[in-house]
Amino acid sequence: MRPALLPAAVLPALHELRKFRRFFRNAYVLQLDPAKVRARVRDLEVVAGPVAESLERFVQEVAGDR
């Protein structure tokens, strides 16, 4: 069985980022709430490192199985 791609701890923040991206992509004429944008920036800052580490670890583990 392959290892998990992402740690469960980052999934809630990634979900919020995904929702924001989907909303923003479909909202052409809209005033963004600066507080919500700052919250998503904080989410991104929190998950960037763990996601990058998880992806590197995943590639190493999967490539090591060959």
All heavy atoms as a GROMACS GRO file, in nm:
protein
  531
    1MET      N    1   0.085  -0.117   0.000
    1MET     CA    2   0.000   0.000   0.000
    1MET      C    3   0.090   0.124   0.000
    1MET      O    4   0.189   0.130   0.071
    1MET     CB    5  -0.089  -0.001   0.125
    1MET     CG    6  -0.181   0.116   0.128
    1MET     SD    7  -0.318   0.112   0.246
    1MET     CE    8  -0.251   0.046   0.393
    2ARG      N    9   0.054   0.222  -0.080
    2ARG     CA   10   0.134   0.344  -0.088
    2ARG      C   11   0.108   0.433   0.033
    2ARG      O   12   0.001   0.428   0.093
    2ARG     CB   13   0.105   0.418  -0.218
    2ARG     CG   14  -0.030   0.487  -0.222
    2ARG     CD   15  -0.035   0.585  -0.338
    2ARG     NE   16  -0.163   0.648  -0.352
    2ARG     CZ   17  -0.206   0.750  -0.278
    2ARG    NH1   18  -0.132   0.799  -0.182
    2ARG    NH2   19  -0.326   0.802  -0.297
    3PRO      N   20   0.204   0.518   0.068
    3PRO     CA   21   0.186   0.608   0.181
    3PRO      C   22   0.089   0.721   0.146
    3PRO      O   23   0.064   0.749   0.028
    3PRO     CB   24   0.327   0.664   0.204
    3PRO     CG   25   0.394   0.653   0.071
    3PRO     CD   26   0.336   0.530   0.007
    4ALA      N   27   0.036   0.786   0.248
    4ALA     CA   28  -0.053   0.901   0.227
    4ALA      C   29   0.026   1.013   0.159
    4ALA      O   30   0.142   1.035   0.188
    4ALA     CB   31  -0.109   0.950   0.359
    5LEU      N   32  -0.038   1.081   0.067
    5LEU     CA   33   0.028   1.190  -0.004
    5LEU      C   34   0.044   1.311   0.086
    5LEU      O   35   0.150   1.375   0.087
    5LEU     CB   36  -0.052   1.228  -0.128
    5LEU     CG   37   0.003   1.341  -0.213
    5LEU    CD1   38   0.142   1.306  -0.264
    5LEU    CD2   39  -0.090   1.368  -0.329
    6LEU      N   40  -0.058   1.346   0.163
    6LEU     CA   41  -0.054   1.463   0.250
    6LEU      C   42  -0.092   1.425   0.392
    6LEU      O   43  -0.177   1.340   0.413
    6LEU     CB   44  -0.153   1.569   0.198
    6LEU     CG   45  -0.127   1.621   0.058
    6LEU    CD1   46  -0.244   1.705   0.010
    6LEU    CD2   47   0.001   1.701   0.054
    7PRO      N   48  -0.032   1.494   0.489
    7PRO     CA   49  -0.069   1.465   0.627
    7PRO      C   50  -0.209   1.517   0.658
    7PRO      O   51  -0.250   1.622   0.606
    7PRO     CB   52   0.037   1.540   0.709
    7PRO     CG   53   0.091   1.644   0.618
    7PRO     CD   54   0.075   1.592   0.479
    8ALA      N   55  -0.282   1.445   0.739
    8ALA     CA   56  -0.419   1.484   0.773
    8ALA      C   57  -0.426   1.621   0.838
    8ALA      O   58  -0.526   1.692   0.824
    8ALA     CB   59  -0.480   1.378   0.864
    9ALA      N   60  -0.320   1.662   0.905
    9ALA     CA   61  -0.320   1.790   0.977
    9ALA      C   62  -0.334   1.910   0.885
    9ALA      O   63  -0.383   2.015   0.927
    9ALA     CB   64  -0.192   1.803   1.060
   10VAL      N   65  -0.292   1.898   0.758
   10VAL     CA   66  -0.300   2.013   0.668
   10VAL      C   67  -0.428   2.014   0.584
   10VAL      O   68  -0.457   2.113   0.517
   10VAL     CB   69  -0.177   2.021   0.573
   10VAL    CG1   70  -0.049   2.032   0.651
   10VAL    CG2   71  -0.174   1.906   0.476
   11LEU      N   72  -0.507   1.910   0.591
   11LEU     CA   73  -0.625   1.901   0.506
   11LEU      C   74  -0.729   2.010   0.530
   11LEU      O   75  -0.782   2.066   0.434
   11LEU     CB   76  -0.687   1.761   0.516
   11LEU     CG   77  -0.599   1.648   0.465
   11LEU    CD1   78  -0.670   1.515   0.479
   11LEU    CD2   79  -0.555   1.672   0.322
   12PRO      N   80  -0.760   2.046   0.655
   12PRO     CA   81  -0.857   2.156   0.673
   12PRO      C   82  -0.813   2.287   0.610
   12PRO      O   83  -0.892   2.355   0.544
   12PRO     CB   84  -0.870   2.168   0.825
   12PRO     CG   85  -0.832   2.034   0.878
   12PRO     CD   86  -0.725   1.986   0.784
   13ALA      N   87  -0.688   2.324   0.626
   13ALA     CA   88  -0.639   2.448   0.567
   13ALA      C   89  -0.637   2.439   0.415
   13ALA      O   90  -0.671   2.536   0.346
   13ALA     CB   91  -0.499   2.482   0.620
   14LEU      N   92  -0.600   2.324   0.361
   14LEU     CA   93  -0.603   2.307   0.216
   14LEU      C   94  -0.745   2.316   0.162
   14LEU      O   95  -0.768   2.371   0.054
   14LEU     CB   96  -0.541   2.173   0.176
   14LEU     CG   97  -0.389   2.164   0.188
   14LEU    CD1   98  -0.342   2.022   0.161
   14LEU    CD2   99  -0.323   2.262   0.095
   15HIS      N  100  -0.840   2.264   0.238
   15HIS     CA  101  -0.980   2.272   0.197
   15HIS      C  102  -1.025   2.419   0.190
   15HIS      O  103  -1.093   2.459   0.095
   15HIS     CB  104  -1.068   2.193   0.293
   15HIS     CG  105  -1.212   2.195   0.259
   15HIS    ND1  106  -1.262   2.142   0.143
   15HIS    CD2  107  -1.318   2.245   0.326
   15HIS    CE1  108  -1.394   2.160   0.139
   15HIS    NE2  109  -1.429   2.222   0.250
   16GLU      N  110  -0.986   2.499   0.290
   16GLU     CA  111  -1.021   2.641   0.289
   16GLU      C  112  -0.957   2.712   0.170
   16GLU      O  113  -1.019   2.796   0.106
   16GLU     CB  114  -0.979   2.708   0.420
   16GLU     CG  115  -1.063   2.667   0.539
   16GLU     CD  116  -1.210   2.696   0.521
   16GLU    OE1  117  -1.246   2.805   0.470
   16GLU    OE2  118  -1.292   2.609   0.555
   17LEU      N  119  -0.833   2.678   0.140
   17LEU     CA  120  -0.766   2.738   0.024
   17LEU      C  121  -0.834   2.699  -0.106
   17LEU      O  122  -0.852   2.781  -0.196
   17LEU     CB  123  -0.619   2.697   0.022
   17LEU     CG  124  -0.532   2.760   0.129
   17LEU    CD1  125  -0.398   2.687   0.139
   17LEU    CD2  126  -0.512   2.908   0.101
   18ARG      N  127  -0.876   2.575  -0.115
   18ARG     CA  128  -0.947   2.528  -0.235
   18ARG      C  129  -1.080   2.602  -0.251
   18ARG      O  130  -1.116   2.646  -0.360
   18ARG     CB  131  -0.972   2.378  -0.227
   18ARG     CG  132  -1.038   2.321  -0.352
   18ARG     CD  133  -1.088   2.178  -0.328
   18ARG     NE  134  -1.184   2.171  -0.220
   18ARG     CZ  135  -1.314   2.205  -0.231
   18ARG    NH1  136  -1.363   2.250  -0.344
   18ARG    NH2  137  -1.396   2.192  -0.128
   19LYS      N  138  -1.154   2.618  -0.141
   19LYS     CA  139  -1.281   2.690  -0.147
   19LYS      C  140  -1.260   2.835  -0.189
   19LYS      O  141  -1.336   2.888  -0.270
   19LYS     CB  142  -1.351   2.686  -0.011
   19LYS     CG  143  -1.408   2.552   0.024
   19LYS     CD  144  -1.495   2.549   0.150
   19LYS     CE  145  -1.472   2.653   0.252
   19LYS     NZ  146  -1.546   2.634   0.376
   20PHE      N  147  -1.155   2.898  -0.135
   20PHE     CA  148  -1.127   3.037  -0.170
   20PHE      C  149  -1.092   3.049  -0.318
   20PHE      O  150  -1.141   3.138  -0.387
   20PHE     CB  151  -1.013   3.092  -0.084
   20PHE     CG  152  -0.976   3.234  -0.116
   20PHE    CD1  153  -1.054   3.338  -0.072
   20PHE    CD2  154  -0.864   3.263  -0.190
   20PHE    CE1  155  -1.022   3.469  -0.101
   20PHE    CE2  156  -0.830   3.393  -0.221
   20PHE     CZ  157  -0.910   3.497  -0.176
   21ARG      N  158  -1.010   2.959  -0.366
   21ARG     CA  159  -0.972   2.962  -0.508
   21ARG      C  160  -1.094   2.946  -0.597
   21ARG      O  161  -1.112   3.018  -0.694
   21ARG     CB  162  -0.871   2.852  -0.539
   21ARG     CG  163  -0.829   2.850  -0.685
   21ARG     CD  164  -0.755   2.720  -0.717
   21ARG     NE  165  -0.741   2.704  -0.859
   21ARG     CZ  166  -0.833   2.651  -0.938
   21ARG    NH1  167  -0.945   2.607  -0.890
   21ARG    NH2  168  -0.812   2.640  -1.067
   22ARG      N  169  -1.180   2.851  -0.563
   22ARG     CA  170  -1.299   2.827  -0.644
   22ARG      C  171  -1.390   2.950  -0.642
   22ARG      O  172  -1.442   2.991  -0.745
   22ARG     CB  173  -1.373   2.705  -0.591
   22ARG     CG  174  -1.494   2.670  -0.672
   22ARG     CD  175  -1.560   2.547  -0.620
   22ARG     NE  176  -1.677   2.521  -0.702
   22ARG     CZ  177  -1.710   2.402  -0.745
   22ARG    NH1  178  -1.637   2.298  -0.713
   22ARG    NH2  179  -1.817   2.387  -0.817
   23PHE      N  180  -1.409   3.008  -0.525
   23PHE     CA  181  -1.493   3.127  -0.512
   23PHE      C  182  -1.433   3.243  -0.592
   23PHE      O  183  -1.501   3.309  -0.669
   23PHE     CB  184  -1.507   3.166  -0.365
   23PHE     CG  185  -1.577   3.297  -0.344
   23PHE    CD1  186  -1.714   3.305  -0.356
   23PHE    CD2  187  -1.505   3.410  -0.314
   23PHE    CE1  188  -1.780   3.426  -0.338
   23PHE    CE2  189  -1.569   3.531  -0.295
   23PHE     CZ  190  -1.707   3.539  -0.307
   24PHE      N  191  -1.303   3.267  -0.573
   24PHE     CA  192  -1.238   3.379  -0.638
   24PHE      C  193  -1.238   3.364  -0.789
   24PHE      O  194  -1.259   3.460  -0.863
   24PHE     CB  195  -1.094   3.393  -0.586
   24PHE     CG  196  -1.024   3.514  -0.638
   24PHE    CD1  197  -1.053   3.640  -0.588
   24PHE    CD2  198  -0.929   3.502  -0.738
   24PHE    CE1  199  -0.988   3.752  -0.637
   24PHE    CE2  200  -0.864   3.614  -0.787
   24PHE     CZ  201  -0.894   3.739  -0.736
   25ARG      N  202  -1.218   3.243  -0.836
   25ARG     CA  203  -1.215   3.218  -0.980
   25ARG      C  204  -1.349   3.251  -1.045
   25ARG      O  205  -1.355   3.292  -1.160
   25ARG     CB  206  -1.181   3.071  -1.005
   25ARG     CG  207  -1.154   3.038  -1.151
   25ARG     CD  208  -1.126   2.893  -1.171
   25ARG     NE  209  -1.254   2.823  -1.159
   25ARG     CZ  210  -1.266   2.696  -1.128
   25ARG    NH1  211  -1.161   2.624  -1.102
   25ARG    NH2  212  -1.383   2.639  -1.120
   26ASN      N  213  -1.458   3.233  -0.970
   26ASN     CA  214  -1.592   3.256  -1.025
   26ASN      C  215  -1.650   3.392  -0.990
   26ASN      O  216  -1.761   3.423  -1.032
   26ASN     CB  217  -1.687   3.146  -0.978
   26ASN     CG  218  -1.647   3.012  -1.034
   26ASN    OD1  219  -1.617   2.999  -1.151
   26ASN    ND2  220  -1.644   2.911  -0.949
   27ALA      N  221  -1.579   3.473  -0.915
   27ALA     CA  222  -1.629   3.604  -0.872
   27ALA      C  223  -1.554   3.713  -0.948
   27ALA      O  224  -1.445   3.753  -0.907
   27ALA     CB  225  -1.612   3.620  -0.722
   28TYR      N  226  -1.610   3.759  -1.056
   28TYR     CA  227  -1.538   3.853  -1.142
   28TYR      C  228  -1.543   3.996  -1.090
   28TYR      O  229  -1.444   4.066  -1.094
   28TYR     CB  230  -1.593   3.846  -1.285
   28TYR     CG  231  -1.576   3.709  -1.343
   28TYR    CD1  232  -1.685   3.625  -1.358
   28TYR    CD2  233  -1.451   3.663  -1.381
   28TYR    CE1  234  -1.669   3.498  -1.412
   28TYR    CE2  235  -1.434   3.537  -1.433
   28TYR     CZ  236  -1.544   3.455  -1.449
   28TYR     OH  237  -1.528   3.330  -1.500
   29VAL      N  238  -1.657   4.042  -1.047
   29VAL     CA  239  -1.671   4.179  -0.996
   29VAL      C  240  -1.711   4.170  -0.849
   29VAL      O  241  -1.826   4.156  -0.815
   29VAL     CB  242  -1.775   4.262  -1.076
   29VAL    CG1  243  -1.714   4.313  -1.204
   29VAL    CG2  244  -1.898   4.181  -1.105
   30LEU      N  245  -1.612   4.177  -0.766
   30LEU     CA  246  -1.635   4.151  -0.625
   30LEU      C  247  -1.534   4.226  -0.541
   30LEU      O  248  -1.417   4.238  -0.578
   30LEU     CB  249  -1.620   4.000  -0.602
   30LEU     CG  250  -1.611   3.949  -0.461
   30LEU    CD1  251  -1.746   3.962  -0.392
   30LEU    CD2  252  -1.566   3.806  -0.462
   31GLN      N  253  -1.580   4.274  -0.430
   31GLN     CA  254  -1.488   4.333  -0.332
   31GLN      C  255  -1.447   4.221  -0.237
   31GLN      O  256  -1.531   4.160  -0.172
   31GLN     CB  257  -1.559   4.444  -0.253
   31GLN     CG  258  -1.588   4.565  -0.334
   31GLN     CD  259  -1.462   4.649  -0.356
   31GLN    OE1  260  -1.349   4.603  -0.339
   31GLN    NE2  261  -1.481   4.772  -0.395
   32LEU      N  262  -1.320   4.193  -0.231
   32LEU     CA  263  -1.271   4.090  -0.141
   32LEU      C  264  -1.264   4.143   0.001
   32LEU      O  265  -1.228   4.258   0.024
   32LEU     CB  266  -1.132   4.042  -0.185
   32LEU     CG  267  -1.127   3.964  -0.314
   32LEU    CD1  268  -0.983   3.933  -0.349
   32LEU    CD2  269  -1.207   3.836  -0.302
   33ASP      N  270  -1.296   4.058   0.096
   33ASP     CA  271  -1.286   4.092   0.237
   33ASP      C  272  -1.139   4.074   0.277
   33ASP      O  273  -1.088   3.963   0.278
   33ASP     CB  274  -1.376   3.999   0.318
   33ASP     CG  275  -1.371   4.025   0.467
   33ASP    OD1  276  -1.290   4.108   0.511
   33ASP    OD2  277  -1.449   3.960   0.538
   34PRO      N  278  -1.072   4.185   0.312
   34PRO     CA  279  -0.929   4.174   0.347
   34PRO      C  280  -0.901   4.076   0.460
   34PRO      O  281  -0.799   4.008   0.458
   34PRO     CB  282  -0.892   4.317   0.387
   34PRO     CG  283  -0.991   4.403   0.317
   34PRO     CD  284  -1.118   4.323   0.313
   35ALA      N  285  -0.991   4.065   0.555
   35ALA     CA  286  -0.970   3.971   0.666
   35ALA      C  287  -0.970   3.827   0.616
   35ALA      O  288  -0.890   3.744   0.661
   35ALA     CB  289  -1.077   3.990   0.773
   36LYS      N  290  -1.059   3.797   0.522
   36LYS     CA  291  -1.064   3.660   0.467
   36LYS      C  292  -0.941   3.632   0.383
   36LYS      O  293  -0.887   3.520   0.386
   36LYS     CB  294  -1.190   3.640   0.386
   36LYS     CG  295  -1.315   3.632   0.471
   36LYS     CD  296  -1.437   3.603   0.388
   36LYS     CE  297  -1.560   3.594   0.479
   36LYS     NZ  298  -1.680   3.563   0.404
   37VAL      N  299  -0.894   3.730   0.309
   37VAL     CA  300  -0.773   3.712   0.229
   37VAL      C  301  -0.654   3.687   0.322
   37VAL      O  302  -0.574   3.596   0.298
   37VAL     CB  303  -0.748   3.833   0.137
   37VAL    CG1  304  -0.613   3.821   0.068
   37VAL    CG2  305  -0.860   3.846   0.035
   38ARG      N  306  -0.643   3.766   0.429
   38ARG     CA  307  -0.533   3.745   0.526
   38ARG      C  308  -0.541   3.606   0.589
   38ARG      O  309  -0.438   3.540   0.610
   38ARG     CB  310  -0.534   3.854   0.632
   38ARG     CG  311  -0.477   3.985   0.584
   38ARG     CD  312  -0.455   4.082   0.700
   38ARG     NE  313  -0.580   4.126   0.760
   38ARG     CZ  314  -0.655   4.228   0.714
   38ARG    NH1  315  -0.616   4.295   0.607
   38ARG    NH2  316  -0.766   4.262   0.775
   39ALA      N  317  -0.662   3.561   0.618
   39ALA     CA  318  -0.679   3.427   0.677
   39ALA      C  319  -0.631   3.320   0.581
   39ALA      O  320  -0.566   3.223   0.622
   39ALA     CB  321  -0.825   3.404   0.715
   40ARG      N  322  -0.660   3.335   0.452
   40ARG     CA  323  -0.614   3.236   0.354
   40ARG      C  324  -0.463   3.242   0.336
   40ARG      O  325  -0.397   3.140   0.315
   40ARG     CB  326  -0.683   3.255   0.219
   40ARG     CG  327  -0.835   3.238   0.220
   40ARG     CD  328  -0.888   3.103   0.264
   40ARG     NE  329  -0.873   3.067   0.402
   40ARG     CZ  330  -0.958   3.102   0.502
   40ARG    NH1  331  -1.063   3.174   0.477
   40ARG    NH2  332  -0.936   3.063   0.626
   41VAL      N  333  -0.405   3.362   0.347
   41VAL     CA  334  -0.258   3.374   0.341
   41VAL      C  335  -0.196   3.301   0.458
   41VAL      O  336  -0.098   3.228   0.443
   41VAL     CB  337  -0.215   3.523   0.337
   41VAL    CG1  338  -0.065   3.536   0.359
   41VAL    CG2  339  -0.256   3.588   0.207
   42ARG      N  340  -0.255   3.316   0.576
   42ARG     CA  341  -0.204   3.242   0.694
   42ARG      C  342  -0.216   3.092   0.672
   42ARG      O  343  -0.126   3.016   0.707
   42ARG     CB  344  -0.277   3.287   0.820
   42ARG     CG  345  -0.232   3.422   0.871
   42ARG     CD  346  -0.286   3.452   1.010
   42ARG     NE  347  -0.432   3.455   1.014
   42ARG     CZ  348  -0.508   3.562   0.989
   42ARG    NH1  349  -0.452   3.676   0.955
   42ARG    NH2  350  -0.639   3.554   0.997
   43ASP      N  351  -0.330   3.048   0.615
   43ASP     CA  352  -0.345   2.905   0.585
   43ASP      C  353  -0.233   2.858   0.492
   43ASP      O  354  -0.174   2.753   0.513
   43ASP     CB  355  -0.480   2.877   0.516
   43ASP     CG  356  -0.599   2.885   0.609
   43ASP    OD1  357  -0.579   2.877   0.733
   43ASP    OD2  358  -0.712   2.899   0.559
   44LEU      N  359  -0.206   2.938   0.390
   44LEU     CA  360  -0.101   2.902   0.295
   44LEU      C  361   0.036   2.895   0.362
   44LEU      O  362   0.113   2.802   0.338
   44LEU     CB  363  -0.099   3.001   0.179
   44LEU     CG  364  -0.002   2.973   0.066
   44LEU    CD1  365  -0.028   2.835   0.006
   44LEU    CD2  366  -0.014   3.079  -0.041
   45GLU      N  367   0.064   2.991   0.449
   45GLU     CA  368   0.192   2.991   0.521
   45GLU      C  369   0.205   2.868   0.610
   45GLU      O  370   0.314   2.811   0.623
   45GLU     CB  371   0.205   3.118   0.604
   45GLU     CG  372   0.222   3.243   0.521
   45GLU     CD  373   0.214   3.371   0.602
   45GLU    OE1  374   0.161   3.371   0.714
   45GLU    OE2  375   0.260   3.474   0.550
   46VAL      N  376   0.094   2.825   0.668
   46VAL     CA  377   0.096   2.709   0.759
   46VAL      C  378   0.118   2.579   0.682
   46VAL      O  379   0.191   2.492   0.728
   46VAL     CB  380  -0.036   2.702   0.841
   46VAL    CG1  381  -0.051   2.569   0.910
   46VAL    CG2  382  -0.041   2.816   0.942
   47VAL      N  383   0.057   2.565   0.565
   47VAL     CA  384   0.063   2.437   0.496
   47VAL      C  385   0.176   2.425   0.394
   47VAL      O  386   0.210   2.313   0.354
   47VAL     CB  387  -0.071   2.404   0.425
   47VAL    CG1  388  -0.184   2.398   0.524
   47VAL    CG2  389  -0.101   2.498   0.312
   48ALA      N  390   0.235   2.535   0.352
   48ALA     CA  391   0.335   2.530   0.245
   48ALA      C  392   0.450   2.436   0.278
   48ALA      O  393   0.485   2.348   0.198
   48ALA     CB  394   0.388   2.670   0.214
   49GLY      N  395   0.509   2.451   0.394
   49GLY     CA  396   0.622   2.366   0.432
   49GLY      C  397   0.584   2.220   0.446
   49GLY      O  398   0.647   2.132   0.384
   50PRO      N  399   0.481   2.189   0.526
   50PRO     CA  400   0.442   2.048   0.540
   50PRO      C  401   0.400   1.981   0.410
   50PRO      O  402   0.431   1.864   0.388
   50PRO     CB  403   0.324   2.053   0.639
   50PRO     CG  404   0.347   2.177   0.718
   50PRO     CD  405   0.410   2.274   0.622
   51VAL      N  406   0.334   2.054   0.322
   51VAL     CA  407   0.294   1.995   0.194
   51VAL      C  408   0.417   1.965   0.109
   51VAL      O  409   0.429   1.856   0.052
   51VAL     CB  410   0.194   2.086   0.119
   51VAL    CG1  411   0.178   2.043  -0.026
   51VAL    CG2  412   0.060   2.087   0.190
   52ALA      N  413   0.510   2.059   0.102
   52ALA     CA  414   0.633   2.036   0.024
   52ALA      C  415   0.710   1.917   0.079
   52ALA      O  416   0.757   1.832   0.002
   52ALA     CB  417   0.719   2.162   0.024
   53GLU      N  418   0.723   1.909   0.211
   53GLU     CA  419   0.794   1.797   0.273
   53GLU      C  420   0.723   1.665   0.244
   53GLU      O  421   0.787   1.563   0.215
   53GLU     CB  422   0.805   1.818   0.423
   53GLU     CG  423   0.896   1.932   0.462
   53GLU     CD  424   0.883   1.971   0.609
   53GLU    OE1  425   0.813   1.900   0.684
   53GLU    OE2  426   0.942   2.074   0.647
   54SER      N  427   0.591   1.666   0.253
   54SER     CA  428   0.513   1.544   0.228
   54SER      C  429   0.528   1.497   0.084
   54SER      O  430   0.540   1.378   0.058
   54SER     CB  431   0.365   1.568   0.260
   54SER     OG  432   0.348   1.591   0.395
   55LEU      N  433   0.527   1.592  -0.009
   55LEU     CA  434   0.542   1.555  -0.149
   55LEU      C  435   0.681   1.497  -0.176
   55LEU      O  436   0.694   1.397  -0.248
   55LEU     CB  437   0.515   1.675  -0.240
   55LEU     CG  438   0.371   1.726  -0.241
   55LEU    CD1  439   0.361   1.855  -0.320
   55LEU    CD2  440   0.276   1.621  -0.293
   56GLU      N  441   0.783   1.557  -0.117
   56GLU     CA  442   0.919   1.505  -0.133
   56GLU      C  443   0.930   1.364  -0.075
   56GLU      O  444   0.986   1.274  -0.137
   56GLU     CB  445   1.020   1.598  -0.067
   56GLU     CG  446   1.041   1.727  -0.141
   56GLU     CD  447   1.136   1.821  -0.068
   56GLU    OE1  448   1.224   1.771   0.006
   56GLU    OE2  449   1.122   1.943  -0.085
   57ARG      N  450   0.876   1.345   0.044
   57ARG     CA  451   0.880   1.214   0.109
   57ARG      C  452   0.804   1.110   0.027
   57ARG      O  453   0.849   0.997   0.009
   57ARG     CB  454   0.823   1.225   0.250
   57ARG     CG  455   0.836   1.100   0.332
   57ARG     CD  456   0.799   1.117   0.480
   57ARG     NE  457   0.684   1.202   0.504
   57ARG     CZ  458   0.691   1.328   0.553
   57ARG    NH1  459   0.807   1.382   0.580
   57ARG    NH2  460   0.582   1.398   0.574
   58PHE      N  461   0.688   1.150  -0.024
   58PHE     CA  462   0.607   1.060  -0.106
   58PHE      C  463   0.684   1.014  -0.230
   58PHE      O  464   0.689   0.896  -0.261
   58PHE     CB  465   0.477   1.129  -0.147
   58PHE     CG  466   0.387   1.043  -0.231
   58PHE    CD1  467   0.303   0.951  -0.173
   58PHE    CD2  468   0.387   1.055  -0.369
   58PHE    CE1  469   0.220   0.872  -0.249
   58PHE    CE2  470   0.304   0.976  -0.448
   58PHE     CZ  471   0.220   0.884  -0.387
   59VAL      N  472   0.747   1.109  -0.299
   59VAL     CA  473   0.823   1.075  -0.420
   59VAL      C  474   0.938   0.981  -0.385
   59VAL      O  475   0.963   0.882  -0.455
   59VAL     CB  476   0.874   1.203  -0.489
   59VAL    CG1  477   0.977   1.171  -0.595
   59VAL    CG2  478   0.758   1.281  -0.549
   60GLN      N  479   1.008   1.009  -0.275
   60GLN     CA  480   1.119   0.922  -0.235
   60GLN      C  481   1.070   0.782  -0.202
   60GLN      O  482   1.133   0.684  -0.241
   60GLN     CB  483   1.192   0.982  -0.114
   60GLN     CG  484   1.270   1.106  -0.148
   60GLN     CD  485   1.327   1.174  -0.024
   60GLN    OE1  486   1.300   1.132   0.089
   60GLN    NE2  487   1.406   1.278  -0.045
   61GLU      N  488   0.958   0.772  -0.131
   61GLU     CA  489   0.907   0.640  -0.093
   61GLU      C  490   0.857   0.563  -0.214
   61GLU      O  491   0.882   0.442  -0.227
   61GLU     CB  492   0.796   0.654   0.012
   61GLU     CG  493   0.850   0.697   0.146
   61GLU     CD  494   0.741   0.712   0.251
   61GLU    OE1  495   0.632   0.652   0.233
   61GLU    OE2  496   0.765   0.781   0.351
   62VAL      N  497   0.787   0.631  -0.303
   62VAL     CA  498   0.734   0.562  -0.421
   62VAL      C  499   0.847   0.525  -0.516
   62VAL      O  500   0.850   0.415  -0.571
   62VAL     CB  501   0.627   0.651  -0.491
   62VAL    CG1  502   0.587   0.593  -0.625
   62VAL    CG2  503   0.505   0.667  -0.401
   63ALA      N  504   0.941   0.616  -0.536
   63ALA     CA  505   1.055   0.587  -0.624
   63ALA      C  506   1.143   0.478  -0.566
   63ALA      O  507   1.202   0.400  -0.640
   63ALA     CB  508   1.136   0.714  -0.648
   64GLY      N  509   1.150   0.471  -0.435
   64GLY     CA  510   1.231   0.368  -0.369
   64GLY      C  511   1.173   0.229  -0.384
   64GLY      O  512   1.243   0.130  -0.368
   65ASP      N  513   1.044   0.222  -0.415
   65ASP     CA  514   0.978   0.091  -0.430
   65ASP      C  515   1.006   0.027  -0.566
   65ASP      O  516   0.976  -0.088  -0.588
   65ASP     CB  517   0.825   0.108  -0.416
   65ASP     CG  518   0.786   0.136  -0.271
   65ASP    OD1  519   0.869   0.112  -0.182
   65ASP    OD2  520   0.673   0.183  -0.250
   66ARG      N  521   1.068   0.102  -0.657
   66ARG     CA  522   1.089   0.047  -0.792
   66ARG      C  523   1.212  -0.035  -0.800
   66ARG      O  524   1.304  -0.036  -0.736
   66ARG     CB  525   1.098   0.161  -0.893
   66ARG     CG  526   0.965   0.227  -0.906
   66ARG     CD  527   0.972   0.336  -1.008
   66ARG     NE  528   0.840   0.397  -1.016
   66ARG     CZ  529   0.806   0.483  -1.106
   66ARG    NH1  530   0.890   0.522  -1.196
   66ARG    NH2  531   0.687   0.534  -1.108
   0.00000   0.00000   0.00000
